[in-house]
Amino acid sequence: MTEMTTPPENHFLAALPAEVRNRLLPHLERVPMPLGTVLYESGDLMRHVYFPIDCIVSMLYVMESGASAEISMVGNEGFVGVAMLMGGGGTTGRAVVQSAGHAWRLLGSRLREEFERHGELQHLVLRYTQSLLTQMAQTAACNRHHTIDQQLCRWLLLSLDRLPDNHLTMTQELIANMLGVRREGVTEAACKLQKRGVIEYSRGHITVLDRPVLERLSCECYAVVKQETDRLLPWVPVRPGGTATTRRLQPSQQHQDEHDDQHQP
């Protein structure tokens, strides 16, 4: 049996080997993910992993003062809870829903069992983990060296890549918390984009009207993360100009990627 009785609606789940996917399917629970829901806090013992369907989960680092900043975001390209497969079982950050929707929830112990027994699943998880590390490193560099205007553009683009359309439900205060900047700075940057006709913002609803211009206004950090994500995660949708086609990483592609990586200067 290679077909799921319920569509996975998450590209990582869809990329799983059929035997793994079919074993996990009966244990997947579709759960609502309201805006602002905290999935876990720093130091919590994680019990579940989450596969976003149409929501986005942000990984935040929270300071003792209560100030926070986003270090990465996860949408339907991956899953929340990688630390459970790395042997630690916990994390030093907070996971919070930054765009509402739904997700598949699974006991982490079940995914860990499959991870320990199936080599192709290990390969998928390691590639996904590398893409997260790239996103974290580029976010740190962006927050240090680029303007709030550029950071907002990068953040909006990364969010759009993880949503089915060009619309986000997001307050400026929440965006400021994600970027680790003052709300006034986000308000000013958003007003500039709205005046240029790039976005439309009203009462917590953001619609991107001109994505090509948004990409031009962003710093190079978005392109770096996007290119590396496309290279490492061939199963996620490719959305040039808003279209989407799902690619599946085949064993032959894996071997070719590894061969290319070994021969790169």
N, C-alpha and C positions, 0 to 999 in steps of 0.2 A: 504493500500500500504506500503510495507516494503522495496522495492528495490529502489536504487537510479538510475536515468537514466544516471548519470555520476559517475564513480568511485571516491570516495573521495580522494584517494591517500594520505591521512593523517590519522594516526591511531586514533587520538582523534576524528575526524569527524566520522570515521567508528564506534567508540564505542558509539556514541550518541544514545539515545533512538530513534527508528524509526520515531515516530511522530515529534520529534524535528528536526531530520536530514532532513526530507522531507519538513518541513516548511522553513528551512534555505536554502535548495538547490537552489531555484530560485534566491537567493540573493548573492550567492557566485560568485566572479569574479576571474578568473585565471589571475595572473599578473606576469610579469618577475621580478626577483630579482637579478639585476646585482651586481657583487662583489663591496663592499664598499658603497652600497646604505644605507643612514641613514634613518630609518623609523620614528624615532622621537628623539628629543634632550631632555635634562633635562629641566623640567618645561613646556614642550609642553602639550597642551590639546589633548589627544589622541582621534581620531575619528574612527579608524579602528582596527580590530584585524586581525592577519595574521596566517594562518595555513600552515606551510612549507610543500612542496611536496618533492623536492629534493635539497633544499638549507638549510643552517644553518644560524641562526641569533644569534649574540652575544649581551649580555647585558653588557655594559661597564659603569664603574664609571670614570668620567673625572675630574681631579683636575684643580685648577685654573691655574696651569702652563701649562696645555695642556696634561700632562702625563695621561695615561689611563691604566686600567687593567680590564680584563674580570671577571665578577662575576658569570655568568651562560651562557649557550648556549641552544638554542631551535632548534630542527629539526622536522622531521615528526612524532615524538611521541606526540607533543603538539601544543601549539599556543603562539603567542606573543600578549600581551595585557591583562594579568591577572589583572593588576591594575584597569582596567575599571570595573571589577566585584567586586572589593573590596571596592568601594565607593569613591575612591580618584580621579579617572579620569586622573591622571598624574603620573609621575615618576621622580626620581632624577637622573636617568641614561640615557644613550644613547643606542639605538638599531641599530645595523649596520649589514649588510649582510657580513658574513665572508666566505661563500662558495656559489657561484652563483647557481641559478636555478629558480624555480617557486614556487608560493604559492597561496593559495586561500585567497582572501581578503573579509572581511565582515564588514559592519557597526557595530561598537561596541554596538550601541543602540539596534540592533536586537538580538544580543547574550544576552545582559543584560535582555531584556524582557523574553527570554526563561529561563534564569537563575533564575529569580524571580518567575516563575510559575511552574518549574519542579524540584522536589526533587532529582531525579536520576542524572540530569545534575549538580545540586549543589554538589552532592557527588563526581562526576567525577572531577569537577573543584577543590574541596578541596583536593582530593588526589594528583592531578597534582601540586597544589600549594605547598603541603608538599614536593613533590619530588624536586621542584625548591629550596625550602629553604634548603634542605639537600645538594644539589649541591653547593649553595652559601656558606654555612658554611664550607663544606669540601674544597672548593677552597681557602677560606681565610686561613684555617689552612695549606693547602699545600704550598701556596705562602710564608708563614711565616717560615715553618720548613723544607722544602725539597729542594733539589738541582734543578738547572735549567734542568739538564738531566732528573730527575724524573718528573718534571712538564711538560716537553715536551711530555714524554711518556703518561702521564695521559691525556693531552690535545688531543693528536693524537687519543687515544683510544675512548675518549668521542665523538670526531668528527666522527670517523668511525662508531660508533653505530647509528649515525643519517644520514648516507649516504648509498646509495644502493650498493656500491662496496668498494674496498680498495684503492681508488684514491682520492686525494685532490688537488685542485688547490689553492695554497696558497704561498705567498711570505714570506720569513723569517722576513722581516720588519713587516708585518702584524701579524705574530705569536708573535713577540716580543712585539708589542702593546697589544695583548691580554693577554700575561703573565705579562706585566708590567716590563719587563727586557730589557737589552740592546741587540741590534741586534747581536753583536759579541758573546754574550752568547748563543743565539739560533743557530748561525752558527756553533759554536764549538760542541754543543750538537748534531746537525743534522749530522755533519761530523762523529762523533763517531758511530751513528746508521748506517750510510751508510757503513762505513768501516766494521762493523760487519755483514753486509748483511741483516739488519732488514728493512731498507727502501731504496728507490731509489729516489734521489732528483735531478731535473734538471729544471732550469728556471721556478721556481714557481710551478712545478708539483711534488707532493709527492705520491709515491706508496708504500704501506706497503707490504713487501715481506714475513715477518715472524711475524705474530701477536702473537703467543705464547711467543716468546722471548720478544716482546714489552711489553706484560703483565707482564713478570717476571722482567723486568727492571723498570717498573713503581712502584711508592710507593703504599701503601695500600689505598690511597685516591680514586683511580679508582674503586677498588673492593667495597668500602663502598658505593659510589654513584650508581654503577651498581646494587648491591644487593637491595638497597633501592628502586631504580627505578623499578626493576622487581617485588618487593613486592607491591608497591603502584600503579603501572600502568600495570595491567595484560593484557591490550589491545595492548601493544607495541610489536614489533617483538622480538623474542628470537633468538639471533644469535650465538649459540655456533659453533665455527669453520666456521663462515661465512654463515650459513644457517639461514633462517628466517621463522617463523610460527607465524601468528597473533592470539592472544588470545583475547576473548571478556569477559569482566567482567559481569557475570550474577548476578541477585539479590541474589541467594543462595550463590555465592562466596563472595559477599559483606558481608552477614550476618556471614559467617564462618570466614572471615578475622577479622571482628569486635569482634567476640567471642574469637578468638585466641589472639587478641591484649589485650583484657580485662583480660585474664588469664595468660599473660606473666609475669614472676617475675620482 
